[in-house]
């Protein structure tokens, strides 16, 4: 019986041997450092089979649910098929279902996909043009309810992908995507646990996906959604979210606009840091630019929040990857 398959190749693994040692002995260039399960640089993902619990210690519940494990402390007792942690983006073809403006510079792009494309709300995918241009966008749709994948895309003046989307995309256009990737998902959250969803700009997209997933599953704990923008127009789903709060007693929507001096004025990070108090018990979902996500992670941790309870989707500048 083959206990270890790497990509499509069977790897010889000795009784009691860890996965990292077997990979290195097979001359596979597997990243690693501490070899004690601390640095997490040797992380891989099981695409078939379940890694032992000891190989997932220190990982978030979301990572565990997706099959991620630490190769240096993984001694398999059953067959595993594994791939590197960042090699799970499967390329597939999609068709443009529709595209509409949500604000002056944000569009909602819906893509029809075949049944082989599976994802969880809050993950992201890579949109690929015919000439090889690639950009990452987060998923706002819910696979149980939506026959399409929904992306919220900010159009940047002069941006190559922005020009492609605004000038060339229309109903019926075929595109390629790769993915999904990311662990900013609802899996692993207790139904009675408080949730804090915090994002700015189109960082709302993955939060909408997670929110819809939580509500569909009957989440009972309080859910607070914080959305920040520079200008009032940046709250591009404001009316929809206000209406949603009227239908769900445990949902609270807190918008913040930097340029506004009214009741919704202020900084979204400051608002969340001021309002959240049950920090060790709260599941945090942090989505937006590097500065916002980094600040929230640091400050919430310093105030007592658990890093294991933080899921994030960091938006990096074009060309930086995810």
C-alpha positions as CSV (number, residue, x, y, z in Angstrom):
1,X,0.0,0.0,0.0
2,X,1.3,3.4,-1.0
3,X,1.1,5.7,2.1
4,X,2.4,8.9,0.4
5,X,1.7,10.3,-3.1
6,X,3.2,13.7,-4.0
7,X,1.4,15.2,-6.9
8,X,1.0,12.1,-9.0
9,X,4.2,10.3,-7.9
10,X,4.4,7.6,-5.3
11,X,7.0,8.4,-2.6
12,X,8.6,5.7,-0.5
13,X,8.1,6.4,3.2
14,X,9.6,4.3,6.0
15,X,7.6,3.3,9.0
16,X,7.6,6.1,11.5
17,X,9.2,8.5,9.1
18,X,7.8,12.1,8.6
19,X,6.6,13.4,5.3
20,X,9.2,16.1,5.0
21,X,12.1,13.6,5.5
22,X,10.6,11.3,2.8
23,X,10.2,14.2,0.4
24,X,13.8,15.3,0.9
25,X,15.1,11.8,0.6
26,X,13.3,11.6,-2.8
27,X,15.2,14.7,-3.8
28,X,12.0,16.9,-3.8
29,X,12.8,20.5,-3.0
30,X,10.3,20.9,-0.1
31,X,10.6,24.2,1.8
32,X,11.5,23.8,5.5
33,X,13.3,25.4,8.3
34,X,12.8,24.5,12.0
35,X,11.7,20.9,11.4
36,X,9.8,21.0,14.7
37,X,6.3,22.2,13.6
38,X,6.8,25.8,14.7
39,X,7.8,27.9,11.6
40,X,5.1,26.4,9.3
41,X,7.4,26.8,6.3
42,X,6.9,23.1,5.4
43,X,3.2,23.4,5.1
44,X,1.5,21.1,2.5
45,X,-2.1,20.2,1.7
46,X,-3.7,16.8,1.6
47,X,-6.0,16.6,-1.4
48,X,-6.8,13.0,-0.7
49,X,-6.8,11.4,2.8
50,X,-6.7,13.0,6.2
51,X,-3.5,14.0,7.9
52,X,-3.0,13.0,11.5
53,X,-4.2,15.5,14.1
54,X,-0.6,16.0,15.4
55,X,0.4,17.3,12.0
56,X,-2.2,20.1,12.2
57,X,-1.4,21.5,15.7
58,X,-1.0,25.2,15.6
59,X,-3.0,25.7,12.4
60,X,-6.3,27.5,12.2
61,X,-9.6,25.6,12.1
62,X,-10.1,26.9,8.6
63,X,-6.7,25.5,7.5
64,X,-7.4,22.2,9.1
65,X,-10.7,21.9,7.4
66,X,-9.0,22.4,4.0
67,X,-6.4,19.6,4.6
68,X,-3.4,21.8,5.4
69,X,-0.7,20.1,7.6
70,X,3.0,20.5,8.6
71,X,5.1,17.9,6.8
72,X,7.9,17.9,9.3
73,X,5.7,16.4,12.0
74,X,3.4,14.4,9.8
75,X,3.8,10.6,10.2
76,X,1.0,9.2,8.1
77,X,-0.9,6.1,9.2
78,X,-3.1,6.0,6.1
79,X,-2.7,6.9,2.4
80,X,-2.2,10.6,1.7
81,X,-2.0,12.5,-1.6
82,X,-0.4,15.8,-1.1
83,X,0.6,19.0,-2.9
84,X,2.6,22.1,-1.8
85,X,0.4,24.6,0.1
86,X,0.4,27.1,-2.8
87,X,-0.2,24.5,-5.5
88,X,-3.9,24.0,-5.2
89,X,-5.0,26.5,-7.8
90,X,-6.6,24.4,-10.6
91,X,-7.1,26.2,-13.9
92,X,-10.5,26.1,-15.5
93,X,-12.7,27.9,-18.0
94,X,-15.6,30.2,-17.1
95,X,-18.2,32.2,-19.0
96,X,-19.2,35.8,-18.2
97,X,-22.8,35.6,-16.8
98,X,-23.3,39.3,-16.1
99,X,-21.5,42.5,-15.1
100,X,-23.0,45.5,-13.4
101,X,-21.8,48.7,-11.6
102,X,-22.2,48.7,-7.8
103,X,-20.6,52.2,-7.6
104,X,-18.6,54.5,-9.7
105,X,-15.5,52.3,-9.6
106,X,-16.7,48.9,-8.4
107,X,-18.3,46.3,-10.6
108,X,-20.0,43.0,-9.8
109,X,-18.7,40.3,-12.1
110,X,-20.6,37.0,-12.2
111,X,-19.0,34.0,-13.9
112,X,-20.7,30.7,-14.9
113,X,-18.5,27.6,-14.1
114,X,-18.8,23.9,-14.6
115,X,-19.5,21.4,-11.8
116,X,-15.8,20.6,-11.3
117,X,-15.1,24.0,-9.8
118,X,-15.8,23.9,-6.1
119,X,-15.1,26.6,-3.5
120,X,-16.0,28.0,-0.2
121,X,-17.3,31.6,0.3
122,X,-14.4,33.9,1.3
123,X,-11.8,32.2,-0.8
124,X,-10.2,33.9,-3.8
125,X,-9.4,33.0,-7.4
126,X,-7.1,34.2,-10.1
127,X,-8.6,35.8,-13.2
128,X,-6.4,35.2,-16.3
129,X,-6.6,37.0,-19.6
130,X,-5.7,35.6,-23.0
131,X,-2.3,37.3,-22.9
132,X,-1.4,35.9,-19.5
133,X,-2.3,38.9,-17.3
134,X,-3.3,37.6,-13.8
135,X,-5.1,39.2,-10.9
136,X,-6.6,37.8,-7.7
137,X,-10.2,38.6,-6.7
138,X,-12.2,37.4,-3.7
139,X,-15.4,35.4,-4.0
140,X,-18.7,36.9,-2.6
141,X,-21.1,34.2,-3.8
142,X,-22.5,31.1,-2.0
143,X,-22.2,27.8,-4.0
144,X,-25.3,26.3,-2.3
145,X,-27.5,29.2,-3.6
146,X,-25.7,30.8,-6.6
147,X,-25.2,29.1,-10.0
148,X,-22.3,31.5,-10.6
149,X,-19.1,32.9,-9.0
150,X,-19.5,36.5,-7.9
151,X,-16.5,38.9,-7.7
152,X,-16.4,42.6,-6.6
153,X,-13.8,44.4,-8.6
154,X,-12.5,47.9,-8.2
155,X,-11.6,49.5,-11.5
156,X,-8.4,51.5,-11.3
157,X,-7.7,54.2,-13.9
158,X,-5.0,53.1,-16.2
159,X,-4.9,49.6,-14.8
160,X,-4.4,46.8,-17.4
161,X,-6.9,44.4,-15.9
162,X,-9.3,47.2,-15.2
163,X,-9.2,48.3,-18.9
164,X,-9.7,44.7,-19.9
165,X,-12.8,44.2,-17.7
166,X,-14.4,47.5,-18.6
167,X,-13.7,47.4,-22.3
168,X,-13.8,43.8,-23.3
169,X,-15.9,41.8,-21.0
170,X,-19.5,41.1,-21.9
171,X,-22.1,38.4,-21.5
172,X,-20.9,35.1,-23.0
173,X,-17.2,36.0,-23.0
174,X,-15.0,33.0,-22.1
175,X,-12.2,33.4,-19.5
176,X,-9.8,31.3,-17.6
177,X,-9.5,31.2,-13.8
178,X,-7.2,29.4,-11.4
179,X,-8.2,28.5,-7.8
180,X,-9.7,28.6,-5.4
181,X,-7.2,29.6,-2.8
182,X,-7.3,31.0,0.7
183,X,-8.6,30.1,4.2
184,X,-10.8,33.1,5.0
185,X,-13.9,30.8,5.3
186,X,-16.6,30.0,7.9
187,X,-15.5,26.4,8.5
188,X,-14.3,25.9,12.1
189,X,-16.5,28.6,13.6
190,X,-18.7,27.5,16.5
191,X,-22.4,28.5,15.8
192,X,-22.6,30.3,19.2
193,X,-19.3,32.1,18.8
194,X,-19.2,35.9,18.3
195,X,-18.0,36.9,14.8
196,X,-16.3,40.2,13.8
197,X,-16.0,40.7,10.0
198,X,-13.8,43.8,9.2
199,X,-12.9,45.1,5.8
200,X,-12.4,48.1,3.6
201,X,-13.3,48.8,0.0
202,X,-13.8,45.6,-2.0
203,X,-12.5,43.7,1.1
204,X,-16.3,43.5,1.6
205,X,-16.5,40.8,-1.1
206,X,-15.1,37.9,1.0
207,X,-16.9,39.1,4.1
208,X,-20.2,39.0,2.2
209,X,-19.5,35.4,1.3
210,X,-18.6,34.4,4.8
211,X,-21.6,36.3,6.2
212,X,-24.0,34.6,3.8
213,X,-22.5,31.2,4.7
214,X,-22.8,31.8,8.4
215,X,-26.5,32.9,8.1
216,X,-27.3,29.9,5.8
217,X,-25.9,27.6,8.5
218,X,-27.9,29.2,11.2
219,X,-25.2,30.9,13.1
220,X,-26.6,31.9,16.5
221,X,-23.8,34.1,18.0
222,X,-23.6,37.9,17.3
223,X,-22.2,38.9,13.9
224,X,-20.7,42.4,13.5
225,X,-19.8,43.5,10.0
226,X,-17.5,46.6,9.8
227,X,-17.1,48.1,6.4
228,X,-14.8,51.1,5.8
229,X,-14.5,53.5,2.8
230,X,-12.8,56.8,2.0
231,X,-15.9,58.3,0.5
232,X,-19.6,57.6,1.1
233,X,-19.9,56.0,-2.3
234,X,-17.4,53.4,-1.2
235,X,-20.1,51.8,1.0
236,X,-21.4,50.1,-2.2
237,X,-23.7,47.6,-0.6
238,X,-24.9,49.9,2.2
239,X,-28.7,49.7,1.5
240,X,-28.5,45.9,1.0
241,X,-26.6,45.4,4.3
242,X,-29.0,47.6,6.2
243,X,-31.9,45.6,4.9
244,X,-30.2,42.4,5.9
245,X,-29.8,43.5,9.5
246,X,-33.6,43.9,9.7
247,X,-34.0,40.3,8.8
248,X,-31.4,38.9,11.2
249,X,-31.5,40.0,14.8
250,X,-27.9,38.8,15.5
251,X,-26.4,40.8,12.6
252,X,-25.0,44.3,13.2
253,X,-23.7,46.5,10.4
254,X,-21.2,49.2,11.3
255,X,-20.1,51.4,8.3
256,X,-17.4,54.0,8.5
257,X,-16.3,56.7,6.0
258,X,-13.1,58.5,6.5
259,X,-14.2,61.7,4.8
260,X,-17.6,61.9,6.7
261,X,-18.2,63.9,9.8
262,X,-21.7,62.4,10.3
263,X,-22.8,59.3,12.3
264,X,-20.9,57.0,9.9
265,X,-17.7,59.0,9.9
266,X,-14.4,57.6,11.1
267,X,-11.8,54.9,10.7
268,X,-13.1,51.4,10.4
269,X,-10.1,49.9,12.2
270,X,-10.5,52.2,15.2
271,X,-14.3,51.5,15.3
272,X,-13.7,47.7,15.4
273,X,-10.9,48.0,18.0
274,X,-13.1,50.2,20.2
275,X,-16.3,48.0,19.9
276,X,-14.9,44.5,20.2
277,X,-14.5,43.3,23.8
278,X,-15.0,39.5,23.9
279,X,-11.7,39.0,22.2
280,X,-10.6,35.5,23.2
281,X,-13.9,34.1,22.1
282,X,-14.4,36.0,18.9
283,X,-13.8,34.7,15.4
284,X,-12.2,37.5,13.3
285,X,-12.3,37.9,9.6
286,X,-10.0,40.6,8.3
287,X,-10.0,41.7,4.7
288,X,-8.4,44.6,2.9
289,X,-5.0,46.2,2.3
290,X,-1.8,45.2,4.0
291,X,-1.8,48.1,6.4
292,X,-5.3,47.5,7.6
293,X,-5.0,43.8,8.0
294,X,-1.6,44.1,9.7
295,X,-2.8,46.7,12.1
296,X,-5.9,44.7,13.1
297,X,-4.0,41.5,13.6
298,X,-1.4,43.2,15.8
299,X,-3.7,45.3,17.9
300,X,-6.4,42.6,18.5
301,X,-3.6,40.2,19.5
302,X,-2.1,42.7,21.9
303,X,-5.6,43.2,23.4
304,X,-6.0,39.4,24.0
305,X,-7.5,38.0,20.8
306,X,-6.3,34.5,19.6
307,X,-4.3,34.3,16.4
308,X,-5.9,30.9,15.7
309,X,-9.2,32.7,15.6
310,X,-8.1,35.2,13.0
311,X,-8.8,34.5,9.3
312,X,-7.6,37.1,6.8
313,X,-7.5,38.0,3.1
314,X,-4.9,40.6,2.4
315,X,-5.1,42.6,-0.8
316,X,-1.7,43.2,-2.2
317,X,-0.7,45.7,-5.0
318,X,-0.9,44.3,-8.6
319,X,2.0,42.0,-9.3
320,X,2.7,41.2,-5.7
321,X,0.7,38.0,-5.6
322,X,-1.7,37.2,-2.7
